[in-house]
């Protein structure tokens, strides 16, 4: 349901959205935790795409399995401008309802990292040119 909601939001924003995601009961990751990860990553991706030309906007979401791990990847286009926060995670500026006021944004990636660590996993972030890619590795529970 969450992916479908984000898909519809992306389409309204004229963002190409490609999904290859098949969550199974045997994946043993809490549905709540999976939802938190996806919500944060997809909101960030949609926000980043809004800042660039419509013809360059895309998001790719995938879930892969390798041994005892799940790999969730969100790749999206962005403006190529990236600032590092003190904790090493990317920091972006997100507009509020009042366009002239900006607030720091980036709590979402910290939440994703904390959830990954809870599942003995990690978060890998790559930014190259106008491509931003986050891979979240989660270890399935026994």
The 8 nearest C-alpha neighbors of each residue, nearest first, counted from 0:
[[1, 3, 2, 4, 5, 34, 6, 7],
 [2, 0, 4, 3, 5, 34, 38, 37],
 [3, 1, 5, 4, 0, 6, 37, 38],
 [2, 4, 6, 0, 1, 5, 7, 8],
 [3, 5, 1, 7, 2, 6, 0, 8],
 [6, 4, 8, 2, 7, 3, 9, 1],
 [7, 5, 3, 9, 4, 8, 2, 10],
 [8, 6, 10, 4, 9, 5, 3, 11],
 [7, 9, 5, 11, 6, 10, 4, 12],
 [10, 8, 12, 14, 6, 11, 7, 5],
 [9, 11, 13, 7, 12, 14, 8, 6],
 [12, 10, 8, 9, 13, 7, 14, 6],
 [11, 13, 9, 10, 14, 8, 49, 45],
 [14, 12, 10, 11, 9, 53, 15, 56],
 [15, 13, 56, 9, 57, 10, 12, 16],
 [14, 16, 57, 58, 56, 13, 17, 10],
 [17, 15, 58, 57, 59, 14, 6, 18],
 [16, 18, 59, 60, 58, 15, 19, 57],
 [19, 17, 60, 20, 61, 59, 16, 58],
 [20, 18, 61, 60, 62, 21, 17, 59],
 [19, 21, 62, 61, 18, 22, 60, 63],
 [20, 22, 23, 62, 19, 61, 63, 18],
 [21, 23, 20, 26, 24, 62, 25, 30],
 [24, 22, 25, 26, 21, 27, 28, 20],
 [23, 25, 26, 27, 22, 28, 30, 29],
 [24, 26, 23, 27, 22, 28, 139, 140],
 [25, 27, 23, 24, 28, 139, 22, 69],
 [28, 26, 25, 139, 140, 24, 29, 141],
 [29, 27, 26, 30, 139, 33, 32, 140],
 [28, 30, 32, 31, 33, 27, 34, 26],
 [29, 31, 33, 32, 34, 28, 27, 35],
 [30, 32, 34, 29, 33, 35, 28, 36],
 [33, 31, 35, 29, 34, 30, 36, 114],
 [34, 32, 30, 36, 35, 31, 29, 37],
 [33, 35, 31, 37, 32, 36, 38, 30],
 [34, 36, 32, 38, 33, 37, 39, 31],
 [37, 35, 33, 111, 39, 34, 38, 40],
 [36, 38, 34, 40, 39, 35, 41, 33],
 [37, 39, 35, 41, 36, 40, 34, 42],
 [38, 40, 107, 42, 36, 37, 41, 35],
 [41, 39, 37, 43, 42, 38, 36, 44],
 [40, 42, 44, 43, 38, 39, 37, 45],
 [41, 43, 45, 39, 44, 40, 38, 46],
 [42, 44, 46, 40, 41, 45, 47, 39],
 [45, 43, 41, 47, 46, 42, 75, 40],
 [46, 44, 48, 42, 47, 43, 41, 49],
 [45, 47, 43, 49, 44, 48, 42, 50],
 [48, 46, 44, 77, 45, 49, 50, 43],
 [49, 47, 45, 50, 56, 46, 77, 51],
 [48, 50, 46, 47, 51, 45, 12, 56],
 [49, 51, 48, 47, 78, 46, 52, 77],
 [52, 50, 48, 49, 78, 53, 77, 56],
 [51, 53, 54, 55, 56, 50, 49, 48],
 [52, 54, 56, 55, 13, 51, 14, 49],
 [53, 55, 52, 56, 14, 13, 51, 57],
 [56, 54, 53, 52, 57, 51, 76, 48],
 [57, 55, 14, 48, 53, 54, 76, 15],
 [58, 56, 15, 14, 75, 76, 16, 55],
 [57, 59, 75, 16, 74, 15, 17, 60],
 [60, 58, 17, 74, 73, 16, 18, 75],
 [59, 61, 73, 18, 72, 19, 17, 58],
 [62, 60, 19, 20, 72, 71, 18, 63],
 [61, 63, 71, 20, 70, 72, 19, 21],
 [64, 62, 70, 69, 61, 71, 65, 20],
 [63, 65, 69, 68, 70, 66, 62, 67],
 [66, 64, 68, 67, 69, 63, 70, 138],
 [65, 67, 68, 64, 69, 138, 139, 63],
 [68, 66, 139, 138, 65, 69, 64, 140],
 [69, 67, 138, 65, 137, 66, 139, 64],
 [68, 70, 64, 137, 136, 63, 65, 138],
 [71, 69, 136, 63, 62, 135, 64, 72],
 [72, 70, 62, 135, 134, 61, 69, 136],
 [73, 71, 134, 61, 133, 60, 70, 135],
 [72, 74, 60, 133, 59, 132, 134, 75],
 [75, 73, 132, 59, 131, 58, 133, 72],
 [76, 74, 58, 131, 57, 44, 130, 59],
 [75, 77, 130, 129, 57, 56, 48, 131],
 [78, 76, 129, 47, 79, 48, 130, 75],
 [77, 79, 80, 129, 51, 50, 76, 47],
 [80, 78, 129, 77, 128, 81, 130, 127],
 [81, 79, 78, 82, 77, 129, 91, 128],
 [82, 80, 79, 89, 83, 90, 91, 126],
 [81, 83, 90, 89, 84, 91, 80, 88],
 [84, 82, 89, 90, 87, 88, 85, 81],
 [83, 85, 90, 87, 86, 88, 89, 82],
 [84, 86, 87, 83, 88, 89, 90, 82],
 [85, 87, 84, 88, 83, 109, 89, 90],
 [88, 86, 84, 85, 83, 89, 90, 82],
 [87, 89, 84, 86, 83, 90, 108, 85],
 [90, 88, 83, 82, 84, 81, 87, 91],
 [91, 89, 105, 82, 84, 83, 104, 88],
 [92, 90, 104, 105, 93, 103, 89, 82],
 [91, 93, 103, 104, 102, 101, 94, 90],
 [94, 92, 104, 102, 101, 91, 95, 103],
 [93, 95, 101, 98, 92, 102, 96, 100],
 [94, 96, 97, 98, 101, 100, 93, 102],
 [95, 97, 98, 94, 100, 99, 101, 93],
 [96, 98, 95, 99, 100, 94, 101, 102],
 [99, 97, 100, 94, 96, 95, 101, 93],
 [98, 100, 97, 101, 94, 95, 96, 102],
 [101, 99, 98, 97, 95, 94, 102, 96],
 [102, 100, 94, 93, 95, 92, 99, 103],
 [101, 103, 93, 92, 104, 94, 100, 95],
 [102, 104, 92, 91, 93, 105, 101, 90],
 [105, 103, 91, 92, 93, 106, 90, 102],
 [104, 106, 90, 107, 108, 91, 103, 109],
 [105, 107, 109, 108, 104, 110, 111, 90],
 [108, 106, 110, 39, 105, 109, 111, 40],
 [109, 107, 111, 110, 106, 105, 112, 39],
 [108, 110, 112, 106, 107, 111, 113, 105],
 [111, 109, 107, 113, 108, 112, 114, 106],
 [112, 110, 108, 114, 36, 109, 113, 115],
 [111, 113, 115, 109, 110, 114, 122, 108],
 [114, 112, 110, 116, 111, 115, 109, 117],
 [113, 115, 117, 111, 116, 112, 110, 118],
 [116, 114, 120, 112, 118, 121, 117, 113],
 [115, 117, 119, 120, 113, 118, 114, 121],
 [116, 118, 114, 115, 119, 113, 120, 137],
 [117, 119, 116, 115, 120, 137, 138, 114],
 [120, 118, 116, 117, 138, 115, 137, 121],
 [119, 121, 137, 115, 136, 116, 118, 138],
 [120, 122, 115, 136, 116, 135, 112, 123],
 [123, 121, 135, 134, 112, 136, 124, 115],
 [122, 124, 134, 133, 135, 121, 125, 132],
 [125, 123, 133, 132, 134, 122, 126, 131],
 [126, 124, 132, 131, 133, 127, 123, 130],
 [125, 127, 131, 130, 132, 128, 124, 129],
 [128, 126, 130, 129, 125, 131, 79, 132],
 [127, 129, 130, 79, 126, 131, 78, 77],
 [128, 130, 79, 77, 76, 78, 127, 131],
 [131, 129, 76, 127, 128, 126, 75, 77],
 [132, 130, 126, 75, 74, 125, 76, 77],
 [131, 133, 74, 125, 73, 124, 126, 75],
 [132, 134, 124, 73, 72, 123, 74, 125],
 [135, 133, 72, 123, 71, 122, 70, 136],
 [134, 136, 122, 71, 70, 121, 72, 137],
 [135, 137, 70, 120, 121, 69, 122, 134],
 [136, 138, 120, 69, 118, 68, 115, 139],
 [139, 137, 68, 118, 67, 119, 120, 140],
 [138, 140, 67, 27, 68, 26, 137, 28],
 [139, 141, 27, 138, 28, 118, 26, 67],
 [140, 139, 27, 67, 138, 26, 25, 28]]
